[in-house]
């Protein structure tokens, strides 16, 4: 049954370099939502793509000795390749260098200029090249970019501006009268209170200091600035043009939801809606700003050898396992954390033990006791009703969690049904029933219920692990995989034959895999060091070193962190009068009682990161004394808060 249209998008990926697994989370998340909507009967259009213009790209290309177009062609190919590797079902992959997009953006710019919403002036302020953003002195944090914390530089140039201020009141009223436009609620409050209500400044929408961008048709000194170019992709991909829009635009716009990272909510809920208001076009129904996926206790770095790429991880554990990990491990509102240890642990516990074992032994028992024929459920007992009710509740829970983008909770609900089926096996003991011919009908009922429970699981797993879902259905001998079949328990056809019991997920030898990964990381690290030595990029200036704020801090408390064998939670007195929390990966070498009362050196100006539920507000210094010996740098006797130079 067609429930109507559903248009969903990711943010388009910036073509600066190959995306790591944290960047890949968004495309998998969006794909899972798109797949679930299709499963429910919606006509889905799923858009993703690449953002390919700007000063950063021009600089990257220059350093690589290629043209900007050659550079973005290579990176866009890598991004698209990862999307395909992860089995994502996008309907269109837009590139902002596509000629139709560039033409439509030029028409949008000209229309807004002609109607007075864009005007020419001069910009003077602080510019952050990585973020491609201008800031006033008042907006800087400790003299640095408020978004990324990097250095900014003074810039002054002629530019065109979009009159954000003209639409401020209209936007504010729209957000306040549409509760779910910005989701979750915390992001909505942040946009209103921190950005909109204090007053919007007009937005710079062109540049003259670089050339890699879409030219302004009536002023060839200017190229259209990144956000007007990039944000327009959501409508140009559907064939929107001020000179006449295509059939897809008429059908699918407005978007039902933009899935974006929390760092770009401002652009999508202020700049983008005002552009649409100025064009006289409908606004998207919802913008969901998801949290970030962080990387254990360390920032990802090639020189550390700890960069994780989704395609490389898929070679280790399989595509569906990567998808499942990303979707099940990421919290709804807080940042998630990834490490090889947690990947292997979740793989073995959820996929190999809970799910794989359930399917394997159920199919094996059906083959053993009924020659592979799905039996009829002709001898029900009260306990069967509990399993059926749990299956119905699971369907409802998955649906509710997808509606609110609690995708990890939806994954947990499916896995809980698998656990309930395993419990049902223990409760009914089919092997014991098989010993008594008089209980053959009861055995048949138990196995039927298990096979039907597994069918429920396989259908609900389609958004998460599509290939695994198909493999399960094949093993249980069913092709009934539509969502409507979950409206009642019992759609599985008796008399059909199951397949061969084949392990879905072989258990991983954690010790061996971690050792292999460590060896690969060392090789990658040595290779990167060699490259750095050749290129001379490992040397830094005294100014670079001065950017790191090192302070003496006293450890006032210390405790282990649950679910994190490597981490200790340190509470520090850094002389500010406010306790500082640091999560440090030193649990292998230190007990909490060894550290309390000690003074250490902390990097105090790191951006906070959430590690296993703990917000870490810095990093303490330690030394690698040998291959497996780490010693913390203690500075007992020095006053808390003293600056280390």
C-alpha positions as CSV (number, residue, x, y, z in Angstrom):
1,X,0.0,0.0,0.0
2,X,1.4,3.4,-1.0
3,X,1.4,5.7,2.0
4,X,2.5,8.7,0.0
5,X,5.9,10.3,-0.7
6,X,8.9,10.6,1.7
7,X,11.9,12.7,0.7
8,X,15.0,12.3,2.8
9,X,18.5,13.7,2.4
10,X,21.9,13.6,4.0
11,X,24.2,16.6,4.1
12,X,26.4,16.4,1.1
13,X,29.9,15.3,1.9
14,X,32.8,17.8,1.4
15,X,35.4,16.6,-1.0
16,X,38.4,17.5,1.0
17,X,39.5,13.9,1.6
18,X,38.3,10.3,1.9
19,X,35.7,10.1,4.7
20,X,36.5,8.1,7.8
21,X,33.9,5.9,9.5
22,X,32.5,8.8,11.6
23,X,31.5,10.6,8.4
24,X,30.0,7.3,7.0
25,X,27.6,7.0,10.0
26,X,25.2,9.6,8.4
27,X,24.8,7.8,5.1
28,X,24.1,4.5,6.9
29,X,21.7,6.2,9.3
30,X,19.8,7.9,6.5
31,X,19.7,4.7,4.5
32,X,18.2,2.8,7.4
33,X,15.4,5.4,7.7
34,X,14.8,5.3,4.0
35,X,14.6,1.5,4.0
36,X,12.2,1.4,6.9
37,X,9.9,4.0,5.2
38,X,10.0,1.9,2.0
39,X,9.2,-1.2,4.1
40,X,6.1,0.6,5.5
41,X,4.9,1.4,2.0
42,X,6.2,5.0,1.4
43,X,7.3,6.2,-2.0
44,X,10.9,7.2,-0.9
45,X,13.3,9.5,-2.6
46,X,16.7,9.4,-0.9
47,X,19.4,12.0,-1.9
48,X,23.0,12.2,-1.0
49,X,26.1,13.6,-2.8
50,X,29.2,15.8,-2.6
51,X,29.9,19.5,-2.0
52,X,32.9,20.3,-4.3
53,X,33.6,24.1,-4.3
54,X,35.5,26.5,-2.1
55,X,38.8,27.9,-1.0
56,X,39.8,24.7,0.9
57,X,39.4,22.6,-2.3
58,X,41.4,25.1,-4.3
59,X,44.3,24.9,-1.7
60,X,44.2,21.1,-1.5
61,X,44.3,20.8,-5.3
62,X,47.2,23.2,-5.5
63,X,49.2,21.2,-2.8
64,X,48.4,18.0,-4.7
65,X,49.6,19.5,-8.0
66,X,46.3,18.9,-9.8
67,X,43.4,21.0,-10.9
68,X,40.4,21.5,-8.5
69,X,38.2,19.4,-10.8
70,X,40.7,16.6,-10.9
71,X,41.0,16.7,-7.2
72,X,37.2,16.6,-6.5
73,X,36.6,13.9,-9.1
74,X,39.0,11.6,-7.2
75,X,37.5,12.3,-3.8
76,X,33.9,12.2,-5.0
77,X,34.6,8.8,-6.5
78,X,35.9,7.6,-3.1
79,X,32.9,8.9,-1.3
80,X,30.4,7.4,-3.7
81,X,32.4,4.1,-3.5
82,X,32.0,4.0,0.3
83,X,28.2,4.7,-0.1
84,X,28.0,1.7,-2.5
85,X,30.2,-0.5,-0.3
86,X,27.9,0.1,2.7
87,X,24.9,-1.0,0.5
88,X,23.1,2.3,0.7
89,X,20.0,2.7,-1.5
90,X,20.2,6.4,-2.5
91,X,18.1,7.4,-5.5
92,X,20.4,10.2,-6.6
93,X,24.0,11.2,-6.0
94,X,24.4,14.9,-6.7
95,X,27.7,16.6,-7.2
96,X,27.8,20.4,-6.9
97,X,30.0,20.5,-10.0
98,X,27.1,19.0,-12.1
99,X,26.3,21.5,-14.8
100,X,22.5,21.5,-14.1
101,X,23.2,22.4,-10.4
102,X,25.6,25.2,-11.3
103,X,23.1,26.7,-13.7
104,X,20.2,26.5,-11.3
105,X,22.4,28.1,-8.5
106,X,23.3,31.0,-10.8
107,X,19.6,31.5,-11.5
108,X,18.8,31.5,-7.8
109,X,21.5,34.0,-7.1
110,X,20.3,36.3,-9.9
111,X,16.6,36.1,-8.8
112,X,17.4,37.0,-5.2
113,X,19.6,39.9,-6.4
114,X,17.0,41.2,-8.8
115,X,14.4,41.3,-6.0
116,X,16.7,43.0,-3.6
117,X,17.4,40.1,-1.2
118,X,21.1,40.1,-2.3
119,X,23.1,43.3,-2.4
120,X,26.8,44.2,-2.9
121,X,28.9,45.6,0.0
122,X,32.3,45.0,1.6
123,X,33.2,42.4,4.2
124,X,35.8,43.0,6.9
125,X,36.2,40.4,9.6
126,X,37.8,37.2,10.8
127,X,37.8,34.3,8.4
128,X,38.2,30.6,9.2
129,X,39.4,28.7,6.1
130,X,38.5,25.1,7.3
131,X,34.9,26.2,8.1
132,X,34.8,28.7,5.2
133,X,33.0,31.1,7.6
134,X,33.4,34.8,8.5
135,X,33.2,35.9,12.1
136,X,33.1,39.1,14.0
137,X,35.6,39.7,16.8
138,X,32.8,39.3,19.3
139,X,31.8,35.9,18.0
140,X,35.3,34.4,18.4
141,X,36.1,32.1,21.4
142,X,39.5,32.8,22.9
143,X,40.4,34.5,19.6
144,X,39.6,31.4,17.6
145,X,36.8,30.1,15.3
146,X,33.8,29.3,17.6
147,X,32.9,26.2,15.4
148,X,36.2,24.4,15.1
149,X,38.6,26.2,17.5
150,X,41.2,26.9,14.8
151,X,43.1,30.1,14.0
152,X,41.3,32.8,12.0
153,X,42.8,35.6,9.9
154,X,41.7,39.1,9.1
155,X,40.0,39.3,5.7
156,X,38.6,42.3,3.8
157,X,37.0,42.0,0.4
158,X,34.1,43.1,-1.7
159,X,31.1,40.7,-1.5
160,X,27.4,40.1,-2.0
161,X,25.2,39.6,1.0
162,X,21.9,37.9,1.6
163,X,19.5,39.9,3.8
164,X,19.0,37.4,6.7
165,X,17.9,40.3,8.9
166,X,14.8,40.9,6.6
167,X,13.5,37.5,7.3
168,X,14.5,37.1,11.0
169,X,11.0,37.6,12.5
170,X,9.3,35.4,9.9
171,X,11.9,32.6,10.6
172,X,11.5,33.0,14.4
173,X,7.7,32.7,14.1
174,X,8.0,29.7,11.8
175,X,10.3,27.8,14.2
176,X,8.2,28.6,17.3
177,X,4.9,27.5,15.5
178,X,6.4,24.3,14.1
179,X,7.5,22.2,17.1
180,X,9.3,19.5,15.1
181,X,11.0,21.6,12.5
182,X,14.3,21.5,14.4
183,X,14.9,18.2,16.1
184,X,15.8,17.3,18.8
185,X,14.4,20.1,21.0
186,X,17.8,21.0,22.4
187,X,19.0,22.0,18.9
188,X,15.9,24.2,18.5
189,X,16.5,26.1,21.7
190,X,20.2,26.6,20.7
191,X,19.2,28.1,17.4
192,X,16.6,30.4,18.8
193,X,18.4,31.6,21.9
194,X,22.0,31.7,20.7
195,X,21.6,32.8,17.1
196,X,18.2,34.1,16.0
197,X,16.8,36.1,18.9
198,X,20.1,38.0,19.5
199,X,19.8,39.3,15.9
200,X,20.8,37.9,12.5
201,X,23.6,39.5,10.5
202,X,23.3,39.5,6.7
203,X,25.2,36.6,5.2
204,X,28.2,36.8,2.8
205,X,27.3,34.9,-0.3
206,X,30.1,35.6,-2.7
207,X,33.9,35.7,-2.7
208,X,36.6,37.3,-4.8
209,X,39.7,35.9,-3.2
210,X,39.5,32.5,-5.0
211,X,38.1,31.2,-8.2
212,X,37.0,27.6,-7.5
213,X,33.3,28.2,-7.3
214,X,30.2,28.9,-9.4
215,X,30.6,32.3,-11.1
216,X,28.2,35.1,-10.5
217,X,26.7,35.6,-14.0
218,X,26.5,39.4,-13.8
219,X,29.8,40.1,-12.0
220,X,32.7,37.9,-13.1
221,X,35.0,38.9,-10.2
222,X,32.8,36.9,-7.8
223,X,32.1,33.3,-7.2
224,X,29.0,32.1,-5.3
225,X,30.0,31.3,-1.7
226,X,29.8,27.8,-0.4
227,X,26.5,27.7,1.6
228,X,24.3,29.1,-1.0
229,X,25.8,26.7,-3.5
230,X,25.8,23.6,-1.2
231,X,22.4,24.1,0.4
232,X,20.6,24.5,-2.9
233,X,21.4,20.9,-3.8
234,X,18.3,19.7,-2.0
235,X,16.1,21.3,-4.6
236,X,18.3,21.4,-7.7
237,X,18.7,17.6,-7.4
238,X,14.9,17.4,-8.0
239,X,15.1,19.7,-11.0
240,X,14.3,23.0,-9.3
241,X,15.2,26.1,-11.3
242,X,13.8,29.6,-11.1
243,X,13.1,29.3,-14.8
244,X,10.9,26.2,-14.4
245,X,11.1,23.2,-12.1
246,X,11.0,19.5,-12.9
247,X,8.5,16.8,-12.2
248,X,10.5,15.4,-9.3
249,X,10.4,18.7,-7.6
250,X,6.7,19.0,-7.9
251,X,6.3,15.5,-6.5
252,X,8.8,15.4,-3.6
253,X,9.5,18.9,-2.3
254,X,9.3,19.9,0.5
255,X,11.7,17.4,2.0
256,X,10.3,15.3,4.9
257,X,13.6,15.4,6.7
258,X,17.2,16.6,6.3
259,X,19.6,14.3,8.2
260,X,22.7,16.3,9.2
261,X,25.4,16.5,11.8
262,X,24.9,18.7,14.8
263,X,27.7,21.0,13.7
264,X,25.8,22.3,10.7
265,X,22.3,22.7,12.2
266,X,22.7,26.5,12.1
267,X,23.2,26.6,8.3
268,X,20.2,24.3,7.7
269,X,17.8,26.0,10.1
270,X,18.7,29.7,9.5
271,X,20.4,30.2,6.1
272,X,18.5,27.5,4.2
273,X,15.0,28.4,5.4
274,X,15.6,32.1,4.7
275,X,16.8,31.3,1.2
276,X,13.6,29.3,0.6
277,X,11.5,32.1,2.1
278,X,13.1,34.6,-0.3
279,X,12.5,32.3,-3.2
280,X,8.9,31.8,-2.2
281,X,9.3,28.0,-1.8
282,X,8.1,25.7,1.0
283,X,10.4,24.9,3.8
284,X,11.5,21.3,4.7
285,X,9.3,19.7,7.2
286,X,12.1,18.7,9.6
287,X,15.9,19.1,10.2
288,X,17.4,16.4,12.4
289,X,20.8,17.2,13.8
290,X,22.4,13.9,14.9
291,X,25.4,13.6,17.3
292,X,29.0,12.7,16.3
293,X,30.8,9.3,16.3
294,X,34.1,9.8,18.2
295,X,37.1,7.5,18.3
296,X,37.8,6.1,21.7
297,X,40.2,8.2,23.7
298,X,42.2,9.6,20.8
299,X,41.5,11.9,17.9
300,X,41.9,10.0,14.6
301,X,45.2,10.7,13.0
302,X,47.1,9.0,10.2
303,X,50.3,9.5,12.1
304,X,48.8,7.6,15.0
305,X,47.7,4.9,12.7
306,X,44.2,4.9,14.2
307,X,42.1,6.1,11.3
308,X,39.1,3.7,10.7
309,X,37.5,3.7,7.2
310,X,34.2,2.0,6.7
311,X,35.2,0.1,3.6
312,X,38.3,-1.3,5.3
313,X,36.3,-2.3,8.4
314,X,33.8,-4.1,6.1
315,X,36.7,-6.3,4.9
316,X,37.3,-7.4,8.5
317,X,33.8,-8.0,9.7
318,X,31.4,-7.7,6.8
319,X,29.2,-4.9,5.5
320,X,26.1,-5.8,7.6
321,X,28.1,-6.0,10.8
322,X,29.5,-2.5,10.1
323,X,26.0,-1.2,9.5
324,X,24.7,-2.9,12.6
325,X,27.5,-1.5,14.8
326,X,27.1,2.1,13.6
327,X,23.3,2.0,14.0
328,X,23.2,0.2,17.3
329,X,26.1,1.9,19.1
330,X,25.2,5.5,18.4
331,X,23.1,7.2,21.1
332,X,20.2,9.5,20.0
333,X,21.4,12.7,21.6
334,X,25.0,12.2,22.9
335,X,28.1,11.6,20.9
336,X,29.0,7.9,20.4
337,X,32.4,6.2,20.7
338,X,34.0,3.6,18.5
339,X,36.9,1.3,19.1
340,X,38.0,-2.1,17.7
341,X,37.4,-3.7,21.1
342,X,33.7,-2.5,21.2
343,X,33.2,-3.5,17.6
344,X,34.4,-7.1,18.2
345,X,32.5,-7.3,21.5
346,X,29.2,-6.3,20.0
347,X,29.7,-8.5,16.9
348,X,30.3,-11.6,19.1
349,X,27.6,-10.9,21.6
350,X,24.7,-9.7,19.4
351,X,25.4,-11.1,16.0
352,X,27.3,-14.4,16.6
353,X,25.8,-15.4,19.9
354,X,22.3,-14.0,20.1
355,X,21.1,-13.8,16.5
356,X,23.3,-16.3,14.7
357,X,23.0,-19.0,17.3
358,X,19.2,-18.6,17.4
359,X,18.8,-19.1,13.7
360,X,21.3,-21.8,13.5
361,X,19.9,-24.1,16.2
362,X,16.2,-23.5,15.2
363,X,16.8,-24.4,11.6
364,X,19.0,-27.4,12.6
365,X,16.3,-28.7,15.0
366,X,13.6,-28.3,12.2
367,X,15.8,-30.4,9.9
368,X,16.6,-32.9,12.6
369,X,13.1,-33.4,14.0
370,X,10.8,-32.7,11.0
371,X,13.1,-33.5,8.0
372,X,13.3,-29.7,7.3
373,X,9.5,-29.3,6.8
374,X,8.0,-26.3,8.7
375,X,5.4,-28.0,11.0
376,X,1.9,-26.7,11.9
377,X,1.3,-25.1,15.3
378,X,-1.5,-27.4,16.5
379,X,-0.7,-27.7,20.2
380,X,-0.5,-24.2,21.8
381,X,0.3,-23.4,25.4
382,X,0.1,-20.2,27.5
383,X,3.8,-19.5,27.1
384,X,3.4,-19.2,23.4
385,X,1.1,-16.2,23.9
386,X,4.0,-14.4,25.8
387,X,6.3,-14.9,22.8
388,X,3.6,-13.7,20.3
389,X,2.9,-10.6,22.5
390,X,6.6,-9.8,22.7
391,X,6.9,-10.0,18.9
392,X,3.9,-7.6,18.5
393,X,5.4,-5.2,21.0
394,X,8.7,-5.3,19.2
395,X,7.1,-4.2,15.9
396,X,5.4,-1.3,17.7
397,X,8.7,-0.3,19.5
398,X,10.7,-0.4,16.3
399,X,8.1,1.8,14.5
400,X,8.0,4.3,17.3
401,X,11.8,4.6,17.6
402,X,12.2,5.1,13.8
403,X,9.6,7.9,13.9
404,X,11.7,9.7,16.6
405,X,15.1,8.7,15.1
406,X,16.0,6.6,18.1
407,X,17.6,4.1,15.7
408,X,19.9,2.5,18.3
409,X,16.8,1.8,20.4
410,X,15.1,0.3,17.4
411,X,18.1,-2.0,16.9
412,X,18.0,-3.0,20.5
413,X,14.3,-3.8,20.3
414,X,15.0,-6.3,17.4
415,X,17.9,-7.9,19.3
416,X,15.7,-8.2,22.4
417,X,13.2,-10.2,20.4
418,X,16.0,-12.6,19.4
419,X,16.9,-12.9,23.1
420,X,13.3,-13.6,23.9
421,X,13.2,-16.4,21.3
422,X,16.4,-17.9,22.8
423,X,14.7,-17.7,26.2
424,X,11.7,-19.5,24.7
425,X,14.0,-22.3,23.6
426,X,15.2,-22.7,27.1
427,X,11.7,-22.6,28.5
428,X,10.2,-25.2,26.1
429,X,13.3,-27.4,25.7
430,X,12.6,-28.8,22.2
431,X,15.3,-31.5,22.6
432,X,13.4,-32.9,25.6
433,X,10.1,-32.8,23.7
434,X,11.7,-34.7,20.9
435,X,12.3,-37.7,23.1
436,X,8.6,-38.3,23.7
437,X,6.5,-39.2,20.6
438,X,3.4,-38.1,22.5
439,X,4.8,-34.6,22.5
440,X,5.4,-34.4,18.8
441,X,2.6,-31.9,18.2
442,X,3.9,-29.7,21.0
443,X,7.4,-29.9,19.5
444,X,5.9,-28.9,16.1
445,X,4.2,-25.9,17.7
446,X,7.4,-24.7,19.5
447,X,9.5,-24.9,16.3
448,X,6.8,-23.2,14.3
449,X,6.7,-20.3,16.8
450,X,10.5,-20.0,16.8
451,X,10.6,-19.9,13.0
452,X,7.9,-17.3,12.9
453,X,9.6,-15.3,15.6
454,X,12.8,-15.4,13.5
455,X,10.8,-14.3,10.4
456,X,9.7,-11.2,12.4
457,X,13.3,-10.5,13.3
458,X,14.4,-10.9,9.7
459,X,11.8,-8.4,8.4
460,X,12.6,-5.9,11.1
461,X,16.3,-6.2,10.4
462,X,15.9,-5.2,6.7
463,X,16.7,-1.5,7.4
464,X,19.8,-2.4,9.5
465,X,21.3,-5.5,7.8
466,X,19.5,-6.1,4.4
467,X,21.8,-9.0,3.3
468,X,21.5,-10.8,6.6
469,X,17.7,-10.4,6.5
470,X,17.6,-12.1,3.1
471,X,20.0,-14.9,4.4
472,X,17.7,-15.6,7.4
473,X,14.6,-15.8,5.3
474,X,16.3,-18.2,2.9
475,X,17.4,-20.4,5.9
476,X,13.9,-20.5,7.3
477,X,12.4,-21.2,3.9
478,X,10.1,-18.1,3.6
479,X,9.7,-15.3,1.1
480,X,7.1,-13.4,3.2
481,X,9.1,-10.2,4.0
482,X,6.5,-7.4,3.8
483,X,5.8,-5.2,6.8
484,X,2.0,-5.9,6.7
485,X,2.8,-9.5,7.4
486,X,3.9,-8.4,10.9
487,X,0.4,-7.3,11.8
488,X,-0.3,-10.7,13.3
489,X,1.7,-13.8,14.4
490,X,1.4,-16.7,12.0
491,X,2.0,-15.7,8.4
492,X,4.8,-18.3,8.0
493,X,3.5,-21.2,5.8
494,X,3.5,-24.7,7.2
495,X,4.6,-27.4,4.8
496,X,7.4,-25.3,3.2
497,X,11.0,-26.5,3.7
498,X,13.7,-24.7,5.6
499,X,17.2,-24.5,4.2
500,X,20.5,-25.7,5.6
501,X,21.6,-24.4,9.0
502,X,24.6,-22.2,8.1
503,X,26.3,-19.9,10.6
504,X,25.4,-16.3,9.8
505,X,28.3,-14.8,11.8
506,X,31.4,-16.7,12.8
507,X,32.7,-15.7,16.2
508,X,35.8,-13.4,16.1
509,X,38.9,-14.4,17.9
510,X,39.3,-11.0,19.6
511,X,42.9,-11.4,20.7
512,X,44.1,-12.5,17.2
513,X,42.1,-9.8,15.4
514,X,43.3,-7.0,17.7
515,X,46.9,-8.2,17.3
516,X,46.6,-8.1,13.5
517,X,45.0,-4.7,13.6
518,X,47.8,-3.4,15.9
519,X,50.4,-4.7,13.5
520,X,48.6,-3.0,10.6
521,X,48.4,0.3,12.5
522,X,52.1,0.2,13.3
523,X,52.9,-0.3,9.6
524,X,50.6,2.5,8.7
525,X,52.2,4.7,11.4
526,X,55.7,4.0,10.2
527,X,54.6,4.7,6.6
528,X,53.1,8.0,7.7
529,X,56.2,9.0,9.7
530,X,58.3,8.2,6.6
531,X,56.1,10.4,4.5
532,X,56.3,13.2,7.1
533,X,60.1,13.0,7.2
534,X,60.3,13.1,3.4
535,X,57.8,16.0,3.1
536,X,59.1,17.8,6.2
537,X,55.6,18.2,7.6
538,X,56.4,16.8,11.1
539,X,58.2,20.0,12.1
540,X,56.2,22.8,13.7
541,X,57.0,26.4,14.6
542,X,57.1,27.8,18.1
543,X,53.8,29.6,17.3
544,X,52.2,26.2,16.6
545,X,53.4,24.8,19.9
546,X,52.1,27.9,21.7
547,X,48.6,27.0,20.7
548,X,48.7,24.1,23.1
549,X,47.6,25.2,26.6
550,X,49.4,23.0,29.1
551,X,48.5,23.4,32.8
552,X,49.4,21.7,36.1
553,X,46.5,19.9,37.7
554,X,46.1,17.8,40.9
555,X,44.1,14.6,40.7
556,X,41.4,14.8,43.5
557,X,39.5,11.7,42.6
558,X,39.8,8.7,40.2
559,X,37.5,5.8,39.3
560,X,37.0,3.2,36.6
561,X,34.5,3.8,33.8
562,X,31.9,1.1,33.2
563,X,32.1,-0.7,29.9
564,X,35.6,0.8,29.2
565,X,38.4,-1.5,30.3
566,X,41.1,1.0,29.2
567,X,39.6,4.2,30.7
568,X,39.9,5.9,34.1
569,X,37.8,8.9,35.0
570,X,40.0,11.6,36.6
571,X,38.7,14.6,38.5
572,X,41.3,17.4,38.4
573,X,41.9,20.6,40.3
574,X,43.4,22.9,37.6
575,X,43.4,26.1,39.7
576,X,40.2,27.5,38.2
577,X,38.0,26.6,41.2
578,X,35.9,24.3,39.0
579,X,36.6,20.6,38.8
580,X,37.8,19.3,35.4
581,X,36.9,15.7,34.3
582,X,39.3,13.8,32.0
583,X,38.9,10.3,30.7
584,X,42.3,8.7,30.3
585,X,43.3,5.4,28.7
586,X,45.8,4.4,31.4
587,X,43.7,1.8,33.3
588,X,46.1,-1.0,32.2
589,X,49.0,0.6,34.0
590,X,47.5,2.5,37.0
591,X,45.0,1.8,39.8
592,X,42.8,4.7,40.9
593,X,44.5,4.8,44.3
594,X,47.9,5.2,42.6
595,X,46.8,8.5,41.1
596,X,44.7,10.3,43.7
597,X,46.8,13.2,45.1
598,X,49.3,13.3,42.2
599,X,49.9,16.3,40.1
600,X,49.9,16.0,36.3
601,X,50.1,18.1,33.2
602,X,46.8,18.5,31.3
603,X,46.2,19.8,27.8
604,X,43.4,22.2,28.9
605,X,42.2,23.7,25.6
606,X,41.1,20.5,23.8
607,X,37.5,20.4,22.7
608,X,35.4,18.3,25.1
609,X,34.6,14.7,23.9
610,X,32.1,12.2,25.3
611,X,33.8,8.8,25.9
612,X,31.7,5.9,27.1
613,X,29.2,8.4,28.6
614,X,31.9,10.6,30.3
615,X,32.6,14.1,29.0
616,X,36.4,14.4,28.9
617,X,37.6,18.0,29.2
618,X,41.2,17.5,28.3
619,X,44.1,15.1,28.1
620,X,46.9,14.3,30.6
621,X,50.5,13.8,29.4
622,X,52.1,10.4,29.5
623,X,55.1,8.7,27.9
624,X,55.5,5.5,25.8
625,X,58.5,4.1,27.7
626,X,58.6,0.8,25.8
627,X,56.3,-1.2,23.5
628,X,53.9,-1.9,26.3
629,X,54.8,0.5,29.1
630,X,53.1,3.8,29.6
631,X,54.1,6.2,32.4
632,X,52.1,9.3,33.4
633,X,54.2,12.5,33.7
634,X,53.9,13.5,37.4
635,X,54.8,17.0,38.5
636,X,54.2,16.8,42.3
637,X,55.0,20.0,44.2
638,X,53.9,22.4,41.4
639,X,50.8,24.5,42.1
640,X,47.6,23.7,40.4
641,X,46.9,26.0,37.5
642,X,50.6,26.7,36.7
643,X,51.1,27.1,33.0
644,X,53.7,24.8,31.4
645,X,55.8,26.4,28.7
